[in-house]
Amino acid sequence: MSKKKEQPAPEAEQTTVETEAAEQVQTPDPAAEAAAKLAEQEDKFLRLAAEYDNFRKRTAKEREALWTEVKANTAAAFLPVYDNLERAIKQETADEAYKKGVEMTMNQLREVFAGLGIEEIPAQGQTFDPNLHNAVMHVDDENFGENEIVEVFQAGFRCGEKVIRFSMVKVAN
């Protein structure tokens, strides 16, 4: 009988040790719990701040792209006027006041374009670049270099890197 009594006693000791360990697990340290919550909130805050920063950068980029697009579309609407003024300047006229008025109007339109950041694409004498120029004619002439633009039929324009209208040109060789 004594053997039977001895066996329950070690089990009782194990149960007591397990109960004490469970009690220790169930009652966490309040400082550690607060630190974990603080770290979790700090992580959420940093993620939110990064997300906001990305949003701010993305919207600024979209706003700039939209502004460039609006400027380009507005300039494109005025390009026929530019072309007509250019043709009017090239025409011979006996009325100097008329010619001076057309030139002043053309200069004013160029200033408006410059103020918007819209510039004419250089073409005459340049090397042909399909990203900027539209070759509508080709001429074989030994006086000009390879792929050199010899004549500009219609000026091209760009706003920053965006091409509004390609230059229509004649290319040599």
C-alpha positions in Angstrom: 0.0 0.0 0.0 2.8 2.3 0.6 3.8 2.0 -3.0 0.5 3.3 -4.2 0.6 6.3 -1.9 4.1 7.2 -3.2 3.0 7.3 -6.8 0.3 10.0 -6.4 2.6 12.2 -4.6 5.0 12.8 -7.6 2.0 13.5 -9.8 0.7 16.1 -7.3 4.1 17.8 -7.4 4.1 17.9 -11.2 0.6 19.3 -11.2 1.7 22.0 -8.8 4.7 22.9 -10.9 2.5 23.0 -14.1 -0.1 25.2 -12.3 2.6 27.6 -11.2 4.0 27.8 -14.7 0.5 28.4 -16.1 -0.1 31.1 -13.6 3.1 32.8 -14.6 2.1 32.6 -18.3 -1.4 33.9 -17.6 -0.2 36.9 -15.7 2.1 38.8 -18.1 4.3 41.6 -17.1 2.3 44.9 -17.5 5.4 46.7 -18.6 6.2 44.2 -21.3 2.5 44.3 -22.5 2.6 48.1 -22.6 5.9 48.1 -24.5 4.5 45.6 -27.1 1.4 47.7 -27.6 3.5 50.8 -27.9 5.7 49.1 -30.5 2.6 48.0 -32.4 1.1 51.5 -32.4 4.5 53.0 -33.4 4.6 50.6 -36.3 1.1 51.5 -37.4 2.0 55.2 -37.2 5.2 54.7 -39.3 3.2 52.8 -41.9 0.6 55.5 -42.0 3.2 58.2 -42.3 4.9 56.4 -45.2 1.6 55.8 -46.9 0.7 59.5 -46.6 4.1 60.5 -48.0 3.6 58.2 -50.9 0.1 59.6 -51.5 1.5 63.2 -51.4 4.3 62.4 -53.9 1.9 60.5 -56.2 -0.7 63.3 -56.2 2.0 66.0 -56.8 3.3 63.9 -59.7 -0.2 63.5 -61.1 -0.9 67.2 -60.7 2.3 68.1 -62.6 1.4 65.7 -65.4 -2.1 67.1 -65.6 -0.7 70.7 -65.7 1.7 69.7 -68.5 -1.1 68.0 -70.4 -3.4 71.1 -70.0 -0.6 73.4 -71.2 0.1 71.1 -74.2 -3.6 70.9 -75.2 -4.0 74.7 -74.9 -0.9 75.3 -77.0 -2.1 72.8 -79.6 -5.3 74.8 -79.9 -3.2 78.0 -80.7 -0.8 76.4 -83.2 -3.0 77.0 -86.2 -3.0 80.7 -85.2 0.8 80.5 -85.0 1.0 78.9 -88.4 -1.2 81.6 -90.0 0.8 84.4 -88.4 4.0 82.8 -89.7 2.5 82.6 -93.2 1.4 86.3 -92.9 4.9 87.4 -92.0 6.4 85.6 -95.0 4.0 87.4 -97.4 5.2 90.5 -99.1 3.1 93.6 -98.4 3.3 97.3 -99.2 1.6 98.2 -95.9 4.4 98.4 -93.3 2.1 99.1 -90.5 0.2 95.9 -91.3 3.4 93.9 -91.4 4.6 95.5 -88.1 1.3 94.6 -86.4 1.5 91.0 -87.5 5.1 90.7 -86.3 4.1 92.2 -82.9 1.2 89.7 -82.6 3.6 86.8 -83.5 6.1 88.0 -80.9 3.4 88.3 -78.3 2.2 84.7 -79.0 5.8 83.5 -78.7 6.2 85.2 -75.4 3.0 83.6 -74.1 4.3 80.2 -75.3 7.6 80.9 -73.5 5.8 81.8 -70.3 4.0 78.5 -70.4 7.3 76.6 -70.9 6.4 75.7 -74.5 9.4 75.9 -76.9 9.9 75.5 -80.6 11.8 72.3 -81.5 15.0 73.3 -83.3 15.0 71.7 -86.8 16.7 73.7 -89.6 20.3 72.4 -90.0 19.8 69.8 -87.3 20.2 66.0 -87.6 16.9 64.3 -88.2 15.4 62.8 -85.0 12.2 60.7 -85.4 11.3 61.5 -81.8 11.1 65.3 -82.7 10.7 65.5 -86.5 8.3 64.2 -89.1 10.1 63.8 -92.4 7.6 64.4 -95.3 10.2 64.8 -98.0 13.6 63.5 -98.9 16.2 65.1 -101.2 19.6 63.8 -102.4 22.0 66.7 -102.2 25.7 66.5 -101.7 25.8 70.0 -100.2 24.2 68.7 -97.0 25.2 66.0 -94.5 23.6 62.6 -93.9 20.1 63.0 -92.3 20.4 66.8 -92.1 17.2 68.8 -92.1 17.3 71.2 -95.1 13.8 72.7 -94.9 11.1 73.1 -92.2 7.6 73.1 -93.5 5.9 73.4 -90.1 7.5 74.2 -86.8 7.2 71.7 -84.0 6.7 72.4 -80.3 7.2 70.7 -77.0 6.4 71.3 -73.4 9.3 69.9 -71.4 9.8 66.4 -72.7 6.3 66.1 -74.2 6.1 66.8 -77.9 3.0 68.8 -78.7 3.5 68.7 -82.5 6.4 67.2 -84.5 8.3 69.4 -86.9 7.4 68.7 -90.6 10.7 68.7 -92.4 12.6 67.8 -95.6 15.7 65.6 -95.0 18.8 65.4 -97.1 20.5 62.2 -98.3 
